[in-house]
Amino acid sequence: MTRDDLIKRVAEKNAGISLSEARNLVLDLFESMKSVILEGESLEIRRFGVFEIHHRKPRIARNPRTGEKVSVGERKSLIFRPGKILKLRMKNLTRKST
Amino acid sequence: MKRLDIVQRVVEKPEHTRYTAKFVGQVFDGILEEISSALENGEDVKITGFGTFIVRKINDRPGRNPKTGEPVLIPAHHTVLFHPSRSLLRVSGKPERE
């Protein structure tokens, strides 16, 4: 599923809005999620999951090709942890595929 | 930082004043439901400008009960990975090259 499929589904489900209105709403909702994650460093959505920024310490790594040491500065990474309900729902997929 | 913050930011935008917070909340829940059900059906969800949710099968592997130290088999299951899009990563502080 892509963003455009999602927009179409939202427009179909909400009879009151047109496709272009649905598009604007969906895009702005994702923008809003982005800014909430970046400002708050985390975002918890019940029944879905948690987005969190993890801080990775600076470390000395090696260039795998040359074996040369390189320093990797402090960096942040964004992780998503599925929530309880989403995990439960993924069990349906496990059940189906076995 | 939760669902309400996300919805509030969208409702506050001048082009969305005609929508109630309740309606935008419904649209947001609808989006989460669409994403969850696609994942539950084993389908990856790609949201351009935000990130990709990927369904990943985890094979069974030996583990241990951390309390008793007793070996147990962690059964095969499915989980959701999230790869943030470049635009989301960049603002979340991708490493600056030294």
Backbone of each chain as ProteinMPNN parsed JSONL, in Angstrom:
{"seq_chain_A": "MTRDDLIKRVAEKNAGISLSEARNLVLDLFESMKSVILEGESLEIRRFGVFEIHHRKPRIARNPRTGEKVSVGERKSLIFRPGKILKLRMKNLTRKST", "coords_chain_A": {"N_chain_A": [[0.843, -1.192, 0.0], [0.498, 2.207, -0.776], [1.079, 5.749, -0.209], [-0.721, 7.104, -1.863], [-2.72, 5.161, -2.3], [-3.733, 5.045, 0.241], [-4.773, 7.613, 0.569], [-6.867, 7.519, -1.27], [-8.491, 5.569, -0.072], [-9.216, 6.9, 2.269], [-10.725, 8.994, 1.224], [-12.837, 7.551, 0.125], [-13.998, 6.446, 2.367], [-14.887, 8.615, 3.834], [-17.527, 10.254, 3.135], [-18.076, 12.95, 2.983], [-15.92, 14.418, 1.98], [-13.784, 15.468, -0.721], [-11.509, 13.906, -3.097], [-9.224, 15.515, -3.32], [-9.372, 17.011, -1.03], [-9.146, 15.019, 0.861], [-6.57, 14.262, 0.317], [-5.065, 16.537, 1.095], [-5.624, 16.521, 3.837], [-4.55, 14.04, 4.684], [-1.832, 14.327, 4.016], [-1.177, 16.51, 5.649], [-1.667, 15.43, 8.155], [0.359, 13.501, 8.351], [2.575, 15.195, 8.2], [2.201, 16.566, 10.545], [2.529, 14.505, 12.385], [5.211, 13.991, 11.965], [6.366, 16.436, 12.894], [5.617, 16.399, 15.55], [6.971, 14.11, 16.44], [9.629, 14.909, 16.06], [9.892, 17.149, 17.68], [9.124, 16.297, 20.187], [10.664, 14.132, 20.619], [9.591, 11.703, 20.917], [6.718, 9.712, 20.146], [3.699, 8.513, 21.076], [1.266, 6.373, 19.994], [-1.699, 5.155, 20.827], [-2.83, 1.793, 20.534], [-1.437, 1.453, 18.236], [1.457, 2.112, 18.015], [4.805, 3.137, 19.037], [6.855, 5.857, 18.241], [10.217, 6.61, 18.468], [13.053, 8.624, 19.188], [16.268, 7.556, 19.208], [19.353, 8.003, 20.851], [22.534, 7.609, 19.645], [25.687, 6.714, 20.789], [28.834, 8.394, 20.206], [31.35, 6.67, 18.358], [34.234, 4.601, 17.608], [34.645, 3.412, 14.475], [35.228, 1.031, 11.814], [36.38, 1.28, 8.508], [35.085, -0.996, 6.433], [36.245, -1.889, 4.104], [38.91, -0.96, 3.92], [39.851, -1.273, 6.455], [40.593, 0.782, 7.96], [40.501, 3.057, 10.699], [37.678, 4.95, 11.609], [36.069, 7.805, 12.979], [32.868, 7.891, 14.295], [30.456, 10.204, 14.708], [28.223, 11.393, 17.337], [24.963, 10.235, 16.916], [21.52, 10.278, 15.873], [18.781, 8.046, 15.839], [15.718, 6.928, 14.441], [13.247, 4.974, 15.771], [10.619, 2.538, 15.534], [8.256, 1.05, 17.563], [6.038, -1.517, 17.531], [2.758, -1.43, 18.945], [0.797, -3.047, 21.558], [-1.708, -3.916, 20.535], [-1.294, -3.87, 17.775], [0.725, -5.762, 17.599], [-0.678, -8.016, 18.406], [-2.416, -8.186, 16.267], [-0.646, -8.812, 14.245], [-0.181, -11.383, 14.818], [-2.244, -12.759, 13.664], [-1.453, -12.882, 11.042], [0.761, -14.532, 11.261], [-0.504, -16.846, 12.082], [-2.051, -17.389, 9.838], [-0.116, -17.883, 7.904], [1.066, -20.207, 8.606]], "CA_chain_A": [[0.0, 0.0, 0.0], [1.269, 3.438, -0.847], [0.388, 6.923, 0.305], [-1.864, 7.417, -2.715], [-3.799, 4.206, -2.005], [-4.277, 5.448, 1.537], [-5.585, 8.807, 0.337], [-8.109, 7.069, -1.924], [-9.329, 4.889, 0.909], [-9.755, 7.902, 3.184], [-11.777, 9.711, 0.502], [-13.994, 6.653, -0.025], [-14.627, 6.196, 3.666], [-15.501, 9.832, 4.346], [-18.317, 10.724, 2.001], [-18.168, 14.403, 2.959], [-14.766, 15.128, 1.436], [-13.336, 15.069, -2.06], [-10.193, 13.279, -3.129], [-8.142, 16.467, -3.064], [-9.449, 17.378, 0.386], [-8.579, 13.878, 1.594], [-5.133, 14.328, 0.107], [-4.511, 17.569, 1.97], [-5.721, 16.096, 5.234], [-3.606, 12.949, 4.957], [-0.473, 14.878, 3.986], [-0.954, 17.342, 6.837], [-1.595, 14.571, 9.345], [1.709, 12.923, 8.432], [3.486, 16.295, 8.539], [1.995, 16.843, 11.951], [3.183, 13.423, 13.127], [6.644, 14.247, 11.847], [6.85, 17.506, 13.759], [5.455, 15.968, 16.939], [8.065, 13.19, 16.751], [10.908, 15.598, 16.112], [9.944, 18.071, 18.818], [8.94, 15.624, 21.464], [11.607, 13.024, 20.658], [8.875, 10.432, 20.87], [5.293, 9.848, 19.9], [3.014, 7.269, 21.396], [-0.094, 6.303, 19.486], [-2.338, 3.984, 21.406], [-3.324, 0.758, 19.634], [-0.625, 1.383, 17.028], [2.855, 1.927, 18.381], [5.568, 4.277, 19.544], [8.025, 6.321, 17.491], [11.154, 7.168, 19.429], [14.39, 8.951, 18.716], [17.322, 6.992, 20.048], [20.65, 8.653, 20.688], [23.625, 6.648, 19.584], [26.923, 7.34, 21.257], [29.915, 8.421, 19.21], [32.192, 5.473, 18.518], [35.242, 4.409, 16.58], [34.268, 2.294, 13.611], [36.26, 0.77, 10.822], [35.974, 1.152, 7.121], [35.206, -2.435, 6.214], [37.073, -2.212, 2.93], [40.324, -0.689, 4.133], [40.241, -1.594, 7.824], [40.995, 2.045, 8.552], [39.603, 3.523, 11.76], [37.0, 6.235, 11.39], [35.232, 8.102, 14.131], [31.48, 8.146, 13.954], [29.969, 11.131, 15.735], [26.96, 11.074, 17.976], [23.884, 10.336, 15.958], [20.194, 9.908, 16.345], [18.044, 7.22, 14.906], [14.303, 6.887, 14.767], [12.747, 3.609, 15.751], [9.191, 2.345, 15.755], [7.927, -0.187, 18.264], [4.605, -1.767, 17.414], [2.041, -1.523, 20.217], [0.232, -4.34, 21.922], [-2.796, -4.302, 19.641], [-0.717, -4.166, 16.457], [1.425, -7.046, 17.736], [-1.708, -9.062, 18.405], [-2.944, -8.319, 14.913], [0.361, -9.482, 13.425], [-0.284, -12.824, 15.098], [-3.17, -13.321, 12.674], [-0.663, -13.177, 9.847], [1.564, -15.711, 11.585], [-1.43, -17.982, 12.099], [-2.469, -17.674, 8.46], [0.969, -18.338, 7.029], [1.626, -21.504, 9.015]], "C_chain_A": [[0.883, 1.249, 0.0], [0.441, 4.603, -0.298], [-0.848, 7.244, -0.533], [-3.028, 6.453, -2.516], [-4.53, 4.624, -0.729], [-5.211, 6.641, 1.373], [-6.927, 8.424, -0.298], [-9.051, 6.417, -0.935], [-9.97, 5.885, 1.861], [-10.901, 8.666, 2.511], [-13.024, 8.839, 0.361], [-14.756, 6.495, 1.279], [-15.358, 7.413, 4.207], [-16.235, 10.526, 3.215], [-18.297, 12.249, 1.867], [-17.008, 15.118, 2.282], [-14.352, 14.568, 0.079], [-11.952, 14.438, -1.965], [-9.09, 14.278, -2.781], [-8.171, 16.946, -1.617], [-8.843, 16.269, 1.241], [-7.057, 13.92, 1.505], [-4.47, 15.335, 1.048], [-4.519, 17.145, 3.428], [-4.678, 15.033, 5.567], [-2.179, 13.491, 4.998], [-0.196, 15.688, 5.251], [-0.897, 16.511, 8.114], [-0.202, 13.939, 9.468], [2.753, 13.994, 8.757], [3.43, 16.569, 10.036], [2.658, 15.767, 12.818], [4.685, 13.629, 13.142], [7.083, 15.293, 12.851], [6.677, 17.13, 15.225], [6.599, 15.026, 17.342], [9.368, 13.966, 16.963], [11.01, 16.547, 17.296], [9.943, 17.327, 20.134], [9.913, 14.49, 21.667], [10.899, 11.69, 20.743], [7.405, 10.712, 20.62], [4.642, 8.507, 20.147], [1.609, 7.338, 20.838], [-0.707, 5.009, 19.983], [-2.899, 3.072, 20.317], [-2.468, 0.626, 18.372], [0.839, 1.151, 17.378], [3.508, 3.22, 18.832], [6.707, 4.592, 18.579], [8.955, 6.98, 18.488], [12.463, 7.521, 18.754], [15.392, 8.37, 19.702], [18.628, 7.722, 19.774], [21.721, 7.587, 20.666], [24.918, 7.363, 19.947], [27.945, 7.406, 20.123], [30.811, 7.202, 19.423], [33.244, 5.465, 17.417], [34.825, 3.199, 15.757], [35.407, 2.054, 12.635], [35.638, 0.771, 9.436], [36.173, -0.317, 6.749], [36.105, -2.783, 5.027], [38.561, -2.058, 3.249], [40.8, -1.05, 5.539], [40.657, -0.369, 8.619], [39.99, 2.494, 9.624], [38.96, 4.843, 11.366], [36.16, 6.523, 12.62], [33.832, 8.446, 13.63], [30.927, 9.007, 15.077], [28.68, 10.663, 16.353], [25.849, 11.194, 16.942], [22.569, 9.888, 16.559], [19.58, 8.954, 15.349], [16.602, 7.143, 15.377], [13.827, 5.441, 14.704], [11.246, 3.594, 16.012], [9.004, 1.03, 16.479], [6.433, -0.415, 18.158], [3.965, -1.922, 18.794], [1.398, -2.89, 20.393], [-0.808, -4.804, 20.896], [-2.249, -4.675, 18.258], [0.026, -5.504, 16.485], [0.436, -8.193, 17.686], [-2.231, -9.293, 16.996], [-1.944, -9.023, 14.001], [0.344, -10.995, 13.665], [-1.241, -13.496, 14.129], [-2.429, -13.715, 11.412], [0.18, -14.429, 10.068], [0.699, -16.958, 11.517], [-1.775, -18.397, 10.662], [-1.358, -18.32, 7.642], [1.563, -19.661, 7.478], [0.62, -22.635, 8.785]], "O_chain_A": [[1.891, 1.313, 0.704], [-0.735, 4.452, 0.03], [-1.892, 7.611, 0.005], [-4.189, 6.862, -2.556], [-5.756, 4.566, -0.637], [-6.294, 6.683, 1.956], [-7.978, 8.937, 0.084], [-10.256, 6.671, -0.946], [-11.137, 5.736, 2.222], [-11.919, 8.95, 3.141], [-14.144, 9.338, 0.466], [-15.985, 6.422, 1.299], [-16.331, 7.278, 4.949], [-15.649, 11.282, 2.441], [-18.478, 12.78, 0.771], [-17.1, 16.319, 2.031], [-14.535, 13.39, -0.225], [-11.317, 14.434, -0.911], [-8.149, 13.956, -2.055], [-7.128, 17.252, -1.039], [-8.127, 16.53, 2.208], [-6.353, 13.652, 2.479], [-3.468, 15.041, 1.701], [-3.558, 17.373, 4.163], [-4.005, 15.11, 6.595], [-1.408, 13.159, 5.899], [0.873, 15.575, 5.851], [-0.165, 16.846, 9.046], [0.348, 13.854, 10.566], [3.702, 13.736, 9.498], [4.449, 16.772, 10.697], [3.266, 16.069, 13.845], [5.347, 13.472, 14.168], [8.051, 15.085, 13.583], [7.503, 17.502, 16.059], [7.132, 15.128, 18.447], [10.109, 13.715, 17.914], [12.091, 16.731, 17.855], [10.663, 17.677, 21.07], [9.994, 13.932, 22.762], [11.542, 10.645, 20.651], [6.919, 11.817, 20.858], [4.98, 7.502, 19.521], [0.846, 8.247, 21.164], [-0.285, 3.915, 19.609], [-3.388, 3.55, 19.293], [-2.746, -0.224, 17.526], [1.393, 0.097, 17.064], [2.854, 4.252, 18.986], [7.434, 3.695, 18.152], [8.523, 7.823, 19.274], [12.927, 6.813, 17.861], [15.352, 8.673, 20.895], [18.966, 8.02, 18.629], [21.802, 6.757, 21.571], [25.199, 8.465, 19.474], [27.927, 6.588, 19.204], [31.001, 6.761, 20.556], [33.16, 6.208, 16.44], [34.673, 2.098, 16.285], [36.409, 2.769, 12.627], [34.512, 0.316, 9.238], [37.298, -0.817, 6.752], [36.663, -3.88, 4.975], [39.371, -2.914, 2.896], [42.003, -1.125, 5.791], [41.024, -0.462, 9.79], [38.781, 2.326, 9.464], [39.626, 5.741, 10.852], [35.606, 5.61, 13.234], [33.658, 9.194, 12.668], [30.924, 8.608, 16.242], [28.11, 9.652, 15.94], [25.81, 12.159, 16.178], [22.514, 9.222, 17.593], [19.833, 9.049, 14.148], [16.312, 7.277, 16.565], [13.994, 4.771, 13.686], [10.688, 4.506, 16.622], [9.536, 0.004, 16.055], [5.643, 0.397, 18.639], [4.573, -2.485, 19.704], [1.446, -3.752, 19.516], [-0.78, -5.951, 20.448], [-2.676, -5.657, 17.65], [-0.032, -6.279, 15.531], [0.664, -9.205, 17.023], [-2.461, -10.428, 16.579], [-2.339, -9.748, 13.088], [0.795, -11.778, 12.828], [-1.073, -14.671, 13.803], [-2.723, -14.736, 10.79], [0.301, -15.276, 9.183], [1.103, -17.987, 10.974], [-1.79, -19.58, 10.323], [-1.608, -19.185, 6.802], [2.459, -20.192, 6.822], [0.918, -23.794, 9.072]]}, "seq_chain_B": "MKRLDIVQRVVEKPEHTRYTAKFVGQVFDGILEEISSALENGEDVKITGFGTFIVRKINDRPGRNPKTGEPVLIPAHHTVLFHPSRSLLRVSGKPERE", "coords_chain_B": {"N_chain_B": [[3.015, 13.55, 24.277], [0.673, 13.003, 21.995], [-1.987, 11.412, 20.152], [-3.926, 13.482, 20.184], [-2.44, 15.857, 20.032], [-1.452, 15.732, 17.464], [-3.745, 15.812, 15.882], [-4.746, 18.281, 16.707], [-2.875, 20.124, 15.711], [-3.342, 19.957, 12.999], [-5.972, 20.778, 12.738], [-5.734, 23.4, 13.497], [-4.608, 24.655, 11.327], [-5.121, 27.172, 8.879], [-6.378, 26.409, 6.437], [-7.882, 24.277, 7.146], [-9.941, 24.929, 8.782], [-12.622, 24.43, 8.463], [-13.081, 21.866, 9.282], [-14.009, 19.772, 12.032], [-12.355, 18.965, 15.139], [-13.063, 16.479, 15.91], [-13.791, 15.238, 13.532], [-11.352, 15.247, 12.089], [-9.905, 13.677, 13.801], [-11.218, 11.269, 13.431], [-10.52, 10.737, 10.782], [-7.789, 10.42, 11.122], [-7.721, 8.143, 12.794], [-8.806, 6.402, 10.96], [-6.769, 6.265, 9.052], [-4.728, 5.006, 10.547], [-5.988, 2.589, 10.964], [-6.199, 1.597, 8.345], [-3.492, 1.29, 7.708], [-2.714, -0.562, 9.685], [-4.337, -2.749, 8.98], [-3.439, -3.413, 6.451], [-0.814, -4.205, 7.066], [-1.36, -6.358, 8.686], [-2.278, -8.076, 6.816], [-0.003, -8.771, 5.613], [1.116, -6.931, 3.95], [3.381, -4.451, 2.888], [3.667, -0.983, 3.828], [3.996, 2.0, 2.262], [4.748, 5.232, 2.873], [5.219, 8.021, 1.255], [7.607, 10.488, 1.964], [7.394, 10.141, 4.629], [7.796, 7.461, 5.7], [8.48, 3.887, 5.585], [6.565, 1.086, 6.41], [7.383, -2.108, 7.209], [6.682, -5.519, 6.832], [7.997, -8.134, 8.614], [9.203, -11.41, 8.794], [9.997, -13.264, 11.602], [12.086, -15.831, 12.383], [11.778, -18.891, 14.339], [13.671, -19.157, 17.35], [16.168, -20.169, 19.718], [15.749, -19.211, 23.083], [15.976, -17.766, 26.375], [14.33, -18.019, 29.483], [14.407, -15.149, 31.219], [14.185, -14.933, 33.948], [14.396, -17.454, 35.166], [16.37, -18.689, 33.752], [15.986, -20.836, 32.257], [15.978, -22.712, 29.246], [14.033, -21.732, 26.441], [11.925, -21.973, 23.535], [11.668, -19.404, 21.286], [8.928, -18.682, 19.496], [8.345, -18.626, 15.896], [7.375, -15.567, 14.367], [5.609, -12.631, 13.227], [6.656, -9.288, 12.631], [6.691, -5.663, 12.745], [8.661, -3.491, 10.938], [10.082, -0.228, 10.794], [11.132, 2.029, 8.444], [12.386, 5.132, 8.427], [11.694, 7.871, 6.224], [13.966, 9.623, 4.019], [13.628, 12.36, 4.404], [12.534, 12.515, 6.918], [14.523, 11.41, 8.467], [16.647, 13.177, 8.058], [15.914, 15.549, 9.354], [15.739, 14.51, 11.877], [18.267, 14.436, 12.636], [20.469, 13.23, 11.154], [23.74, 11.851, 10.908], [26.292, 14.284, 10.958], [28.719, 14.66, 8.563], [32.144, 14.336, 9.262]], "CA_chain_B": [[2.687, 13.881, 22.882], [-0.178, 11.91, 21.558], [-2.945, 11.564, 19.066], [-4.613, 14.766, 20.219], [-1.515, 16.892, 19.565], [-1.355, 15.62, 16.008], [-5.012, 16.288, 15.335], [-4.863, 19.7, 17.018], [-2.039, 20.896, 14.791], [-3.953, 19.979, 11.676], [-7.201, 21.583, 12.817], [-5.357, 24.806, 13.642], [-4.183, 25.24, 10.053], [-6.234, 27.976, 8.342], [-7.144, 25.748, 5.371], [-8.678, 23.167, 7.661], [-10.846, 25.403, 9.837], [-13.987, 23.921, 8.306], [-13.224, 20.55, 9.887], [-13.954, 19.71, 13.494], [-11.292, 18.1, 15.649], [-13.627, 15.125, 15.949], [-13.712, 14.672, 12.19], [-9.951, 14.988, 11.749], [-9.553, 12.531, 14.627], [-11.753, 10.07, 12.759], [-9.687, 10.499, 9.601], [-6.515, 9.906, 11.626], [-7.945, 6.747, 13.198], [-9.013, 5.639, 9.726], [-5.442, 6.046, 8.457], [-4.044, 3.989, 11.341], [-6.663, 1.314, 10.725], [-5.803, 1.129, 7.006], [-2.103, 0.834, 7.79], [-2.676, -1.783, 10.487], [-4.928, -3.915, 8.328], [-2.535, -3.812, 5.367], [0.296, -4.934, 7.677], [-1.915, -7.615, 9.177], [-2.406, -8.94, 5.651], [1.321, -9.055, 5.095], [1.462, -5.959, 2.916], [4.166, -3.303, 3.352], [2.987, 0.293, 3.613], [4.995, 3.007, 1.957], [4.21, 6.585, 2.931], [6.25, 8.907, 0.718], [7.839, 11.664, 2.797], [7.313, 9.792, 6.052], [8.587, 6.263, 5.908], [7.889, 2.635, 5.128], [6.336, 0.044, 7.403], [7.725, -3.357, 6.548], [6.347, -6.742, 7.558], [9.155, -9.005, 8.61], [9.003, -12.665, 9.499], [11.085, -13.617, 12.505], [12.101, -17.284, 12.561], [11.905, -19.284, 15.746], [15.054, -19.219, 17.793], [16.236, -20.513, 21.134], [15.917, -18.09, 24.004], [15.962, -18.213, 27.758], [13.516, -17.282, 30.423], [15.407, -14.344, 31.926], [14.063, -15.062, 35.394], [14.827, -18.775, 35.65], [17.509, -19.161, 32.995], [15.532, -22.049, 31.579], [15.896, -22.486, 27.799], [12.709, -21.832, 25.812], [11.963, -21.676, 22.114], [10.861, -18.244, 20.909], [8.299, -19.145, 18.26], [8.364, -17.75, 14.722], [6.265, -14.613, 14.372], [5.797, -11.507, 12.318], [6.721, -8.002, 13.309], [6.681, -4.516, 11.846], [9.831, -2.614, 10.976], [9.804, 1.077, 10.2], [12.278, 2.761, 7.912], [12.001, 6.526, 8.207], [12.109, 8.395, 4.925], [15.137, 10.496, 4.116], [13.287, 13.688, 4.929], [12.304, 12.386, 8.362], [15.826, 11.159, 9.069], [17.506, 14.343, 7.978], [15.571, 16.465, 10.435], [15.951, 13.917, 13.188], [19.663, 14.589, 12.977], [21.405, 12.28, 10.548], [25.096, 12.247, 11.292], [26.996, 15.234, 10.103], [30.017, 14.095, 8.186], [33.251, 15.16, 9.743]], "C_chain_B": [[1.876, 12.755, 22.265], [-1.047, 12.305, 20.388], [-3.555, 12.969, 19.005], [-3.737, 15.902, 19.708], [-1.463, 16.913, 18.042], [-2.589, 16.219, 15.364], [-5.126, 17.805, 15.516], [-4.075, 20.558, 16.029], [-2.65, 20.994, 13.405], [-5.181, 20.884, 11.682], [-6.86, 23.078, 12.87], [-4.929, 25.456, 12.332], [-5.358, 25.954, 9.401], [-7.043, 27.239, 7.271], [-8.02, 24.612, 5.884], [-9.706, 23.611, 8.69], [-12.26, 24.848, 9.684], [-14.177, 22.525, 8.92], [-13.219, 20.651, 11.401], [-12.811, 18.783, 13.895], [-11.773, 16.652, 15.648], [-13.476, 14.457, 14.582], [-12.27, 14.313, 11.821], [-9.435, 13.789, 12.554], [-10.018, 11.222, 13.992], [-10.901, 9.711, 11.539], [-8.357, 9.879, 10.039], [-6.65, 8.437, 12.043], [-8.126, 5.851, 11.98], [-7.688, 5.301, 9.056], [-4.717, 4.929, 9.205], [-4.649, 2.612, 11.098], [-6.264, 0.74, 9.358], [-4.382, 0.566, 7.034], [-2.041, -0.494, 8.537], [-3.226, -2.965, 9.71], [-4.094, -4.354, 7.131], [-1.385, -4.658, 5.935], [-0.152, -6.315, 8.131], [-2.07, -8.617, 8.03], [-1.064, -9.192, 4.969], [1.811, -8.068, 4.056], [2.279, -4.816, 3.522], [3.412, -2.019, 3.034], [4.03, 1.376, 3.426], [4.358, 4.393, 1.927], [5.323, 7.537, 2.491], [6.393, 10.136, 1.628], [7.75, 11.367, 4.281], [8.159, 8.557, 6.337], [7.849, 5.038, 5.422], [7.738, 1.686, 6.309], [6.51, -1.289, 6.692], [7.351, -4.541, 7.435], [7.538, -7.679, 7.467], [8.842, -10.273, 9.387], [10.232, -12.943, 10.35], [11.021, -15.126, 12.703], [12.172, -17.65, 14.034], [13.375, -19.429, 16.103], [15.064, -19.588, 19.273], [16.422, -19.264, 21.983], [15.951, -18.651, 25.405], [14.979, -17.388, 28.557], [14.474, -16.471, 31.295], [15.334, -14.521, 33.439], [14.675, -16.384, 35.884], [16.043, -19.322, 34.902], [17.214, -20.41, 32.176], [15.445, -21.815, 30.069], [14.467, -22.651, 27.275], [12.867, -21.517, 24.335], [11.08, -20.447, 21.866], [10.233, -18.568, 19.557], [8.421, -18.13, 17.12], [7.163, -16.815, 14.781], [6.559, -13.508, 13.371], [5.872, -10.225, 13.116], [6.77, -6.884, 12.27], [7.966, -3.724, 12.029], [9.438, -1.286, 10.363], [11.109, 1.676, 9.709], [11.858, 4.186, 7.673], [12.466, 7.001, 6.837], [13.291, 9.334, 5.119], [14.798, 11.832, 4.766], [13.06, 13.631, 6.441], [13.639, 12.188, 9.086], [16.673, 12.417, 9.135], [17.208, 15.281, 9.136], [15.799, 15.839, 11.796], [17.45, 13.844, 13.486], [20.533, 13.47, 12.447], [22.815, 12.776, 10.82], [25.662, 13.298, 10.353], [28.354, 14.618, 9.807], [31.136, 14.986, 8.685], [34.305, 15.268, 8.662]], "O_chain_B": [[2.395, 11.66, 22.048], [-0.877, 13.342, 19.748], [-3.684, 13.563, 17.934], [-4.224, 16.808, 19.032], [-1.435, 17.974, 17.419], [-2.502, 17.02, 14.433], [-5.543, 18.521, 14.606], [-4.558, 21.594, 15.571], [-2.489, 22.002, 12.718], [-5.4, 21.657, 10.749], [-7.603, 23.913, 12.354], [-4.892, 26.683, 12.236], [-6.467, 25.42, 9.366], [-8.259, 27.415, 7.191], [-8.814, 24.05, 5.13], [-10.282, 22.781, 9.394], [-13.015, 24.796, 10.655], [-15.308, 22.058, 9.06], [-12.53, 21.488, 11.984], [-12.362, 17.941, 13.118], [-10.997, 15.725, 15.418], [-13.092, 13.292, 14.476], [-11.999, 13.226, 11.31], [-8.637, 12.993, 12.059], [-9.313, 10.213, 14.012], [-10.6, 8.543, 11.295], [-7.861, 8.94, 9.415], [-5.816, 7.6, 11.698], [-7.673, 4.707, 11.956], [-7.502, 4.193, 8.553], [-4.16, 4.02, 8.589], [-3.942, 1.607, 11.032], [-6.02, -0.46, 9.233], [-4.104, -0.489, 6.463], [-1.395, -1.438, 8.083], [-2.666, -4.06, 9.762], [-4.043, -5.544, 6.823], [-1.024, -5.689, 5.368], [0.567, -7.303, 7.985], [-2.006, -9.829, 8.231], [-1.007, -9.76, 3.878], [2.795, -8.321, 3.362], [1.903, -4.272, 4.56], [2.62, -1.968, 2.093], [4.843, 1.638, 4.313], [3.533, 4.69, 1.062], [6.248, 7.822, 3.252], [5.394, 10.746, 2.01], [8.004, 12.244, 5.106], [9.113, 8.605, 7.114], [6.733, 5.132, 4.91], [8.662, 1.506, 7.103], [5.852, -1.555, 5.687], [7.659, -4.566, 8.626], [8.025, -7.98, 6.378], [8.293, -10.226, 10.488], [11.364, -12.866, 9.873], [9.996, -15.645, 13.147], [12.57, -16.84, 14.872], [14.206, -19.777, 15.265], [14.092, -19.351, 19.99], [17.181, -18.366, 21.619], [15.953, -19.866, 25.6], [14.823, -16.19, 28.322], [15.271, -17.049, 32.035], [16.32, -14.284, 34.136], [15.382, -16.415, 36.891], [16.672, -20.285, 35.342], [18.084, -20.956, 31.498], [14.885, -20.803, 29.647], [13.777, -23.606, 27.632], [13.832, -20.867, 23.932], [9.894, -20.45, 22.195], [10.951, -18.712, 18.568], [8.578, -16.932, 17.354], [6.073, -17.212, 15.192], [7.624, -13.467, 12.755], [5.226, -10.091, 14.156], [6.876, -7.138, 11.07], [8.314, -3.336, 13.144], [8.556, -1.23, 9.506], [12.07, 1.81, 10.467], [11.039, 4.437, 6.789], [13.514, 6.576, 6.349], [13.578, 9.778, 6.23], [15.566, 12.366, 5.566], [13.36, 14.588, 7.155], [13.856, 12.725, 10.172], [17.332, 12.689, 10.139], [18.118, 15.752, 9.817], [16.028, 16.552, 12.774], [17.852, 13.249, 14.486], [21.256, 12.829, 13.208], [23.05, 13.978, 10.944], [25.531, 13.213, 9.132], [29.039, 14.121, 10.7], [31.093, 16.21, 8.557], [35.329, 15.922, 8.862]]}, "name": "protein", "num_of_chains": 2, "seq": "MTRDDLIKRVAEKNAGISLSEARNLVLDLFESMKSVILEGESLEIRRFGVFEIHHRKPRIARNPRTGEKVSVGERKSLIFRPGKILKLRMKNLTRKSTMKRLDIVQRVVEKPEHTRYTAKFVGQVFDGILEEISSALENGEDVKITGFGTFIVRKINDRPGRNPKTGEPVLIPAHHTVLFHPSRSLLRVSGKPERE"}
